[in-house]
Amino acid sequence: MAPSGLLVTGASFAAFRGLHWGLQLLPTPGSAAQDRWKWRNICVSLVHSLLTGVGALLGLSLYPQMAADPIHGHPPWALVLVAISVGYFLADGADMLWNQTLGQAWELLCHHLVVVSCLSTAILSDHYVGFSVVSLLLELNSTCLHLRKLLLLSRQAPSLAFSVTSWATLATLALFRLVPLGWMSLWLIRQHHQVPIALVILGGTGLVTVGATSITLGVRILVSDVLRSRPRPPIPEHKETKGTRTCCDGEPVTRDDSTLSLKD
């Protein structure tokens, strides 16, 4: 299965790079015109998240054997889904290297390197595909994260759409990110005797990295979108305070500090 998996990975890489180039032909919202590359990059990430997240959810619903036997139990199409995701992360990494400095992109590049290393194990060995498909459930939360970022770029915050997206992001973060990460961690601990030590270390590193980043991201979104957005009493004499500034009508304007991005 390795040759076909590598072929799908290459085709996915080319498709996502082509999608990014194709988006250059489409107009960018005026409010996001100053950062056209980021808008295109997040749009491509949104497509990947929708495709793999929904695919993983449907796949596990139709073929629960993948969760019952994460090492061996999987249909052929499950490997294709994993390979598509690896191709995307490689394409996104190349896109960041082309459009950003290493100093700007190193955090996400490290994340992509860990994810690609873990998912590639399934492609090359034809094992742990079910485990990898469970990890793709995280993309359901990434869909909300990307929508939230697009709304921020298009200056749609605060708005009803942004509030709904923020709450959906927090809900899916708990349900489709923290729960699968917890399940995978428990499975790896209980079944470590069936898994080569190198893969235990690799999988454990990936779970700790993504888990810590996910918790940090959730806290930042909770603070910036929920706690800081609560109504506050008017600030007299238009005085500025740390983290806020007042506009001409005396209303406090908060800055969005949840700049941490997560693509997995």
C-alpha positions as CSV (number, residue, x, y, z in Angstrom):
1,M,0.0,0.0,0.0
2,A,3.0,2.3,0.5
3,P,3.4,3.2,-3.3
4,S,-0.3,4.0,-3.7
5,G,-0.3,6.0,-0.4
6,L,2.7,8.0,-1.6
7,L,1.0,8.6,-5.0
8,V,-2.1,10.0,-3.3
9,T,0.1,12.1,-1.0
10,G,1.9,13.6,-4.1
11,A,-1.4,14.2,-5.9
12,S,-2.8,15.9,-2.7
13,F,0.3,18.1,-2.5
14,A,-0.2,19.2,-6.1
15,A,-3.9,19.8,-5.7
16,F,-3.6,22.0,-2.6
17,R,-0.8,24.0,-4.1
18,G,-2.9,24.4,-7.3
19,L,-5.9,25.5,-5.2
20,H,-3.8,28.2,-3.5
21,W,-2.6,29.5,-6.9
22,G,-6.1,29.4,-8.2
23,L,-7.4,31.5,-5.4
24,Q,-5.1,34.3,-6.6
25,L,-7.4,34.7,-9.5
26,L,-10.4,35.4,-7.3
27,P,-11.0,38.7,-5.6
28,T,-10.1,39.1,-1.9
29,P,-12.5,41.0,0.4
30,G,-11.5,44.6,0.7
31,S,-11.1,44.4,4.5
32,A,-8.6,41.6,4.0
33,A,-6.7,43.2,1.1
34,Q,-3.7,44.0,3.2
35,D,-3.1,40.3,3.9
36,R,-4.1,38.5,0.7
37,W,-1.7,35.6,1.2
38,K,-3.0,34.9,4.7
39,W,-6.6,35.0,3.4
40,R,-5.8,32.5,0.6
41,N,-3.8,30.3,3.0
42,I,-6.6,30.0,5.5
43,C,-9.2,29.3,2.7
44,V,-7.1,26.4,1.6
45,S,-6.8,25.2,5.2
46,L,-10.5,25.4,5.5
47,V,-11.0,23.2,2.5
48,H,-8.6,20.6,4.0
49,S,-10.3,20.7,7.4
50,L,-13.8,20.2,5.9
51,L,-12.7,17.4,3.7
52,T,-10.7,15.4,6.2
53,G,-12.7,16.2,9.3
54,V,-16.1,15.3,7.8
55,G,-14.4,12.3,6.1
56,A,-13.0,11.0,9.4
57,L,-16.4,11.4,11.2
58,L,-18.3,9.6,8.5
59,G,-15.6,7.0,8.2
60,L,-15.6,6.2,11.9
61,S,-19.4,6.1,11.9
62,L,-19.6,3.7,9.0
63,Y,-16.6,1.6,10.0
64,P,-16.2,1.7,13.8
65,Q,-13.7,-1.2,13.6
66,M,-11.1,1.5,13.0
67,A,-11.5,2.7,16.6
68,A,-11.9,-0.9,17.9
69,D,-8.6,-2.0,16.2
70,P,-6.6,1.2,15.5
71,I,-3.6,-0.8,14.3
72,H,-5.0,-3.2,11.7
73,G,-8.7,-2.4,11.2
74,H,-9.3,-0.1,8.3
75,P,-10.8,-0.1,4.8
76,P,-8.6,1.0,1.8
77,W,-10.2,4.4,1.5
78,A,-9.1,5.3,5.1
79,L,-5.5,5.3,4.0
80,V,-6.4,7.7,1.1
81,L,-7.9,10.1,3.6
82,V,-4.7,10.1,5.7
83,A,-2.5,10.5,2.6
84,I,-4.6,13.5,1.5
85,S,-4.0,15.1,4.9
86,V,-0.2,14.5,4.7
87,G,-0.2,16.1,1.2
88,Y,-1.9,19.1,2.6
89,F,0.5,19.6,5.5
90,L,3.5,19.3,3.1
91,A,1.8,21.9,0.7
92,D,1.0,24.2,3.5
93,G,4.6,24.0,4.9
94,A,5.9,24.8,1.4
95,D,3.5,27.8,1.1
96,M,4.7,29.2,4.5
97,L,8.4,28.8,3.5
98,W,7.7,30.6,0.3
99,N,5.7,33.5,1.7
100,Q,7.1,33.9,5.3
101,T,10.4,34.1,7.0
102,L,11.6,31.1,9.0
103,G,11.2,33.3,12.2
104,Q,7.5,33.9,11.4
105,A,6.7,30.3,10.4
106,W,8.9,28.1,12.7
107,E,6.1,27.3,15.2
108,L,3.7,26.0,12.6
109,L,6.4,24.3,10.7
110,C,7.4,22.3,13.8
111,H,3.7,21.4,14.3
112,H,3.5,20.3,10.7
113,L,6.7,18.3,11.0
114,V,5.3,16.3,14.0
115,V,2.0,15.7,12.3
116,V,3.5,14.6,9.0
117,S,5.9,12.3,10.8
118,C,3.0,10.6,12.7
119,L,0.7,10.3,9.8
120,S,3.4,9.1,7.4
121,T,3.9,6.1,9.6
122,A,0.4,4.8,8.7
123,I,1.1,5.4,5.0
124,L,4.4,3.7,4.9
125,S,3.5,0.7,7.1
126,D,-0.2,0.3,6.3
127,H,-0.7,0.1,10.0
128,Y,-2.2,2.5,12.6
129,V,-4.5,3.9,9.9
130,G,-7.5,3.8,12.3
131,F,-5.4,5.7,14.9
132,S,-4.6,8.3,12.3
133,V,-8.2,8.6,11.2
134,V,-9.3,9.3,14.8
135,S,-6.7,12.1,14.9
136,L,-8.3,13.7,11.9
137,L,-11.4,14.3,14.0
138,L,-9.4,17.3,15.2
139,E,-10.0,18.9,11.8
140,L,-13.7,19.5,12.7
141,N,-12.5,22.0,15.3
142,S,-9.9,23.4,12.8
143,T,-12.8,24.2,10.5
144,C,-14.3,26.5,13.2
145,L,-10.8,27.9,13.9
146,H,-10.3,28.8,10.2
147,L,-13.8,30.4,9.9
148,R,-13.1,32.5,13.0
149,K,-9.8,33.7,11.5
150,L,-11.4,34.6,8.2
151,L,-14.0,36.6,10.1
152,L,-11.2,38.4,12.0
153,L,-9.4,39.2,8.7
154,S,-12.6,40.5,7.1
155,R,-13.2,42.8,10.1
156,Q,-16.5,40.9,11.1
157,A,-15.7,41.0,14.8
158,P,-17.7,41.7,16.9
159,S,-20.8,40.4,15.1
160,L,-23.4,37.7,15.5
161,A,-21.6,35.5,13.0
162,F,-18.3,35.9,15.0
163,S,-20.0,35.1,18.3
164,V,-21.6,32.0,17.0
165,T,-18.3,30.9,15.4
166,S,-16.4,31.5,18.7
167,W,-18.8,29.4,20.7
168,A,-18.8,26.7,18.0
169,T,-15.0,26.8,18.2
170,L,-14.9,26.3,21.9
171,A,-17.5,23.5,21.8
172,T,-15.8,21.6,19.0
173,L,-12.4,22.1,20.7
174,A,-13.7,20.2,23.7
175,L,-15.7,17.5,21.7
176,F,-13.5,16.9,18.6
177,R,-10.1,17.9,19.8
178,L,-9.6,17.3,23.5
179,V,-11.8,14.1,23.6
180,P,-10.0,12.4,20.7
181,L,-6.6,13.5,22.1
182,G,-7.5,12.0,25.5
183,W,-8.7,8.7,23.9
184,M,-5.5,8.4,21.8
185,S,-3.4,9.1,24.8
186,L,-5.1,6.4,26.9
187,W,-5.0,3.9,24.0
188,L,-1.2,4.5,23.6
189,I,-0.6,4.1,27.3
190,R,-2.6,0.9,27.5
191,Q,-1.4,-0.7,24.3
192,H,2.3,0.4,24.5
193,H,3.4,-3.2,24.6
194,Q,2.0,-3.7,21.1
195,V,3.7,-0.6,19.7
196,P,7.4,-0.3,18.9
197,I,9.1,2.0,21.4
198,A,10.1,4.5,18.6
199,L,6.5,4.9,17.6
200,V,5.4,5.3,21.3
201,I,7.9,8.1,21.6
202,L,6.8,9.7,18.3
203,G,3.1,9.4,19.0
204,G,3.5,10.6,22.6
205,T,5.5,13.6,21.4
206,G,2.8,14.5,18.9
207,L,0.0,14.1,21.4
208,V,1.7,16.2,24.0
209,T,2.6,18.9,21.5
210,V,-0.9,19.1,20.0
211,G,-2.6,18.8,23.4
212,A,-0.6,21.6,25.0
213,T,-1.2,23.8,22.0
214,S,-4.9,23.0,22.0
215,I,-5.4,23.9,25.6
216,T,-3.4,27.1,25.2
217,L,-5.5,28.1,22.2
218,G,-8.8,27.3,23.9
219,V,-7.9,29.5,26.9
220,R,-6.8,32.4,24.6
221,I,-10.1,32.2,22.6
222,L,-12.2,32.0,25.8
223,V,-10.4,35.1,27.2
224,S,-10.4,37.2,24.0
225,D,-13.8,36.3,22.6
226,V,-16.0,35.6,25.7
227,L,-14.5,37.2,28.8
228,R,-13.3,40.4,27.2
229,S,-16.4,40.9,25.1
230,R,-18.7,41.2,28.1
231,P,-20.2,44.7,28.5
232,R,-18.2,47.0,30.6
233,P,-19.1,50.3,32.3
234,P,-18.1,53.5,30.3
235,I,-14.6,54.7,30.9
236,P,-14.7,58.4,31.9
237,E,-12.6,61.0,30.2
238,H,-11.7,58.6,27.4
239,K,-8.7,57.3,29.3
240,E,-6.9,54.3,27.9
241,T,-6.2,51.2,29.9
242,K,-3.9,48.3,29.2
243,G,-5.4,46.0,26.5
244,T,-8.2,48.5,25.6
245,R,-8.6,51.8,24.0
246,T,-11.6,54.1,23.7
247,C,-13.0,55.4,20.4
248,C,-14.7,58.7,19.8
249,D,-18.0,57.7,21.5
250,G,-16.3,56.3,24.6
251,E,-16.9,52.6,23.9
252,P,-14.1,50.3,24.8
253,V,-12.4,48.5,21.9
254,T,-10.6,45.3,22.8
255,R,-7.8,43.8,20.8
256,D,-7.8,40.2,19.8
257,D,-4.9,38.6,21.4
258,S,-5.6,35.1,20.4
259,T,-3.0,35.1,17.6
260,L,-2.0,31.5,18.0
261,S,-2.8,29.5,14.9
262,L,-3.3,25.8,14.9
263,K,-3.5,23.6,11.8
264,D,-3.8,19.9,12.4
